[in-house]
Amino acid sequence: MRLGALYTYWVPLGFVLAVTVIREAVEEIRCYVRDKEVNSQVYSRLTARGTVKVKSSSIQVGDLIIVEKNQRVPADMIFLRTSEKNGSCFLRTDQLDGETDWKLRLPVACTQRLPTAADLLQIRSYVYAEEPNIDIHNFVGTFTREDSDPPISESLSIENTLWAGTVVASGTIVGVVLYTGRELRSVMNTSNPRSKIGLFDLEVNCLTKILFGALVVVSLVMVALQHFAGRWYLQIIRFLLLFSNIIPISLRVNLDMGKIVYSWVIRRDSKIPGTVVRSSTIPEQLGRISYLLTDKTGTLTQNEMVFKRLHLGTVAYGLDSMDEVQSHIFSIYTQPSQDPPAQKGPTLTTKVRRTMSSRVHEAVKAIALCHNVTPVYESNGVTDQAEAEKQYEDSCRVYQASSPDEVALVQWTESVGLTLVGRDQSSVQLRTPGDQILNFTILQLFPFTYESKRMGIIVRDESTGEITFYMKGADVVMAGIVQYNDWLEEECGNMAREGLRVLVVAKKSLAEEQYQDFEARYVQAKLSVHDRSLKVATVIESLEMEMELLCLTGVEDQLQADVRPTLETLRNAGIKVWMLTGDKLETATCTAKNAHLVTRNQDIHVFRLVTNRGEAHLELNAFRRKHDCALVISGDSLEVCLKYYEYEFMELACQCPAVVCCRCAPTQKAQIVRLLQERTGKLTCAVGDGGNDVSMIQESDCGVGVEGKEGKQASLAADFSITQFKHLGRLLMVHGRNSYKRSAALSQFVIHRSLCISTMQAVFSSVFYFASVPLYQGFLIIGYSTIYTMFPVFSLVLDKDVKSEVAMLYPELYKDLLKGRPLSYKTFLIWVLISIYQGSTIMYGALLLFESEFVHIVAISFTSLILTELLMVALTIQTWHWLMTVAELLSLACYIASLVFLHEFIDVYFIATLSFLWKVSVITLVSCLPLYVLKYLRRRFSPPSYSKLTS
């Protein structure tokens, strides 16, 4: 004997699989379209027939590719030629390393000397390159030209490379392709994206396994109560089919459809415009994030430096008093009675007290000369250096530099009257307020390095022949270089507390013999083979003594809008924020203070640079003694700690209120995310805006990309894409919280719905001597979980306990969700007990009150069951939406209307009697009323936290 029609089994299953497959397919197609868009960008390739257009996906090793200004480099290349007059170019590398300073790149000398780019095809040469590796900061190779006599061989270093993903900031360049595809440095630094399964889905899977266990147990118990009579193994299979409703097949569909609704709601939210949901499988994850890992540049900050403070020791100039600085500069250069300041320099120093004007002028001139900035002139969108430079037109000048701080300083000197108008490898030109051009020859340039934390320049003033050594750097190193003073340390501390990045500027006048002696020793040191860098540093240090302290400058990296309130909201919600950046330690610490990532009453522990196990051990012990203290650590030290003391370090770091990791490589960011997940078992969310953040975004449980100045790589790789960091607060506090709570209510209700009908079947079978006879046949079974109850149950995805404004105002509500209470074994057990109570009540009630025929039991029990489900949905809802009311009434109407067609299961004439109505009403009241009373008492004596805010 068959148990009901076959379609009652395969239709629900087929529907479930179809919905899941379609949803996954739609996401895959979207992903494919996005990838195709990126791979179809067109570039110019140099060939014997001239230039031909080529798609980035068709570029091969050995191709000569032309990259225009502001175009992204399509593959890892060796830099052969540039159109720039000064024979170099700048790159923006923010997508690669997260640093926004522009990097100077030099072409291969022998190819740059060729008359035209087409001549590259006439020479016979080859490039030797190291095998592909992950290091973006180093490269070893050689370029050999064989057709010259003798063959020319040039060494290639990182300065000759153009890595894929970087943007050409100046001129048009030609490069030869070295690596493509999986061998690209940027690709090797990104991990393969993993398929993310939400923690919520895993929890639901666990509950489903428990329900499957219950199905097997109930079936075995039924057969055992028959004393395993006859062909008992067939009876077990019959009971398994009979009670198969215990496993809620429709749960998967309801949850998947719910996710689609949540994604649609997020996209339609006018308060977070431009938000895109790229992965609709994990919106519930947003509701229980414990750790937020964020990039700094472009995510928390706008990456726009603004000059805020000039401090001369006795006097400080802020933004409101810059006009005073301007008037000092004007007075120096426009007083007719005096010679130009360059001539009167030596006489001024002999005076006991120099005037304030000359002190300000010396400071501004030092800032205008001591840097690595190049002014570039563009006219009508085309760089026409020769023409524009003659006039030094202000309107078409842009500054290029390897650091946004330097650009901010030079823009400031322009605003107060001393303008940088020209610069090449050997000279600098400044323009005074009186339109006079001051010429300086660059004798030596000592670039900024991470180790030295300072940069220097030696210039000769063409009008007087004076040689001056200018230097600027971090206060920690400059304090030992400048002459003794009593204000440097204190004022640096004051400015740093204001969140400013402080640079100390100093100078030293050199006599001609003094400089010649230095140059001889410097050249000698640069030629040495052993310990070259040490010898060079020693020679430079001989100059860096007793320098005259000119001023302090303070610049600030502007924060993105509303970063501080957003971080405060996240902190109050119980989320710990870690900042992972490729930037310098001082900058990262400054931003952390500025963004209030570290609160005013918290100490900051800067982890010393450690290189071996012993140092790491000592430093960890020192850190262990501090309490409620934010940690700042560099990538190198982090690597050493993780190598030897991974467990101890992670344990200490996880107790910190905030952690800042600077000089982080992309792979390191992903490693930190992975360790956090493994060590804490908590959910992580990673936020970033550059290509260097992709690994961390993909590794995290929930990746959020910010569409910013650094392109779209992070945004495309992320699960959610936002336009500003401040939108993250609403995404988590409102949408994440709602998605999680709604899915929890929905899943529990679907389980309750399945258990109710299974309990009734169990009671029915046990009353009729454990017979494996189905209580409801055919369409009643399918209709129960679709037409009659689907809409009201699914309308729970519109439910919310508090208004979105309240959720944003009280982020503490989010903290409750981190414990995972909305869907736990406790709540599951409560719903199981409710289901057993209601199923038993309806079935025993129907058996007690039934008339003479079996068909009446079906009519009474099934009608009571439908009414009970509709009332239970009403009991669960916290905020009514008009669609919920429509769903309830529509379902009831569908049931009443379908009774006409269900005459083979239900006696239509019996339904119309008064007897039927009072019996159904009594049974429904007995099954629902006690639960309504319990809910009222609970809200009265033990209200949940959110109810206190809504009342």
Stockholm file with secondary structure:
# STOCKHOLM 1.0

chainA/1-951         MRLGALYTYWVPLGFVLAVTVIREAVEEIRCYVRDKEVNSQVYSRLTARGTVKVKSSSIQVGDLIIVEKNQRVPADMIFLRTSEKNGSCFLRTDQLDGETDWKLRLPVACTQRLPTAADLLQIRSYVYAEEPNIDIHNFVGTFTREDSDPPISESLSIENTLWAGTVVASGTIVGVVLYTGRELRSVMNTSNPRSKIGLFDLEVNCLTKILFGALVVVSLVMVALQHFAGRWYLQIIRFLLLFSNIIPISLRVNLDMGKIVYSWVIRRDSKIPGTVVRSSTIPEQLGRISYLLTDKTGTLTQNEMVFKRLHLGTVAYGLDSMDEVQSHIFSIYTQPSQDPPAQKGPTLTTKVRRTMSSRVHEAVKAIALCHNVTPVYESNGVTDQAEAEKQYEDSCRVYQASSPDEVALVQWTESVGLTLVGRDQSSVQLRTPGDQILNFTILQLFPFTYESKRMGIIVRDESTGEITFYMKGADVVMAGIVQYNDWLEEECGNMAREGLRVLVVAKKSLAEEQYQDFEARYVQAKLSVHDRSLKVATVIESLEMEMELLCLTGVEDQLQADVRPTLETLRNAGIKVWMLTGDKLETATCTAKNAHLVTRNQDIHVFRLVTNRGEAHLELNAFRRKHDCALVISGDSLEVCLKYYEYEFMELACQCPAVVCCRCAPTQKAQIVRLLQERTGKLTCAVGDGGNDVSMIQESDCGVGVEGKEGKQASLAADFSITQFKHLGRLLMVHGRNSYKRSAALSQFVIHRSLCISTMQAVFSSVFYFASVPLYQGFLIIGYSTIYTMFPVFSLVLDKDVKSEVAMLYPELYKDLLKGRPLSYKTFLIWVLISIYQGSTIMYGALLLFESEFVHIVAISFTSLILTELLMVALTIQTWHWLMTVAELLSLACYIASLVFLHEFIDVYFIATLSFLWKVSVITLVSCLPLYVLKYLRRRFSPPSYSKLTS
#=GR chainA/1-951 SS CCCSCTHHHHHHHHHHHHHHHHHHHHHHHHHHHHHHHHHTCEEEEEETTEEEEEEGGGCCTTCEEEECTTCBCCSEEEEEEESCTTSCEEEECHHHHSCCSEEEECCCHHHHTSSSGGGGGTSCEEEEECCCCSCSSCCCEEEEECSSSSCEEEEECGGGEECTTCEECSSCEEEEEEECGGGSHHHHTSCCCCCCCCHHHHHHHHHHHHHHHHHHHHHHHHHHHTTTCSSHHHHHHHHHHHTGGGSCTHHHHHHHHHHHHHHHHHHHCTTSTTCEESCTTCGGGGGGEEEEEECSBTTTEEEEEEEEEEECSSCEECGGGHHHHHHHHHHHHHCTTSCCHHHHHHHHHHSSSCCHHHHHHHHHHHHHHSSCCEEEEEETTEECHHHHHHHTCSTTEEEECSCHHHHHHHHHHHHTTCEEEEECSSEEEEECTTSCEEEEEEEEEECCCTTTCEEEEEEEETTTCCEEEEEEECHHHHTTTBCCCSSHHHHHHHHHHTTCEEEEEEEEEECHHHHHHHHHHHHHHHHCSTTHHHHHHHHHHHHSSSBEEEEEEEEEEEECTTHHHHHHHHHHTTCEEEEECSSCHHHHHHHHHHTTSSCTTCEEEECCCCCSHHHHHHHHHHHHTCCSEEEEEEHHHHHHHHHHHHHHHHHHHHHSSEEEEESCCHHHHHHHHHHHHHHHCCEEEEEECSGGGHHHHHHSSEEEEECBTTBSHHHHHSSEEESSTTHHHHIIIIIIHHHHHHHHHHHHHHHHHHHHHHHHHHHHHHHTTTCCCCSSCHHHHHHHHTTTTHHHHHGGGGCCSSCHHHHHHCTHHHHHHTTTCSSSHHHHHHHHHHHHHHHHHHHHHHHHHCCSSHHHHHHHHHHHHHHHHHHHHHHHCSSCCHHHHHHHHHHHHHHHHHTTTCTTTSCHHHHTSHHHHHHHHHHHHHHHHHHHHHHHHHHHHSCCHHHHHHC
#=GC SS_cons         CCCSCTHHHHHHHHHHHHHHHHHHHHHHHHHHHHHHHHHTCEEEEEETTEEEEEEGGGCCTTCEEEECTTCBCCSEEEEEEESCTTSCEEEECHHHHSCCSEEEECCCHHHHTSSSGGGGGTSCEEEEECCCCSCSSCCCEEEEECSSSSCEEEEECGGGEECTTCEECSSCEEEEEEECGGGSHHHHTSCCCCCCCCHHHHHHHHHHHHHHHHHHHHHHHHHHHTTTCSSHHHHHHHHHHHTGGGSCTHHHHHHHHHHHHHHHHHHHCTTSTTCEESCTTCGGGGGGEEEEEECSBTTTEEEEEEEEEEECSSCEECGGGHHHHHHHHHHHHHCTTSCCHHHHHHHHHHSSSCCHHHHHHHHHHHHHHSSCCEEEEEETTEECHHHHHHHTCSTTEEEECSCHHHHHHHHHHHHTTCEEEEECSSEEEEECTTSCEEEEEEEEEECCCTTTCEEEEEEEETTTCCEEEEEEECHHHHTTTBCCCSSHHHHHHHHHHTTCEEEEEEEEEECHHHHHHHHHHHHHHHHCSTTHHHHHHHHHHHHSSSBEEEEEEEEEEEECTTHHHHHHHHHHTTCEEEEECSSCHHHHHHHHHHTTSSCTTCEEEECCCCCSHHHHHHHHHHHHTCCSEEEEEEHHHHHHHHHHHHHHHHHHHHHSSEEEEESCCHHHHHHHHHHHHHHHCCEEEEEECSGGGHHHHHHSSEEEEECBTTBSHHHHHSSEEESSTTHHHHIIIIIIHHHHHHHHHHHHHHHHHHHHHHHHHHHHHHHTTTCCCCSSCHHHHHHHHTTTTHHHHHGGGGCCSSCHHHHHHCTHHHHHHTTTCSSSHHHHHHHHHHHHHHHHHHHHHHHHHCCSSHHHHHHHHHHHHHHHHHHHHHHHCSSCCHHHHHHHHHHHHHHHHHTTTCTTTSCHHHHTSHHHHHHHHHHHHHHHHHHHHHHHHHHHHSCCHHHHHHC
//
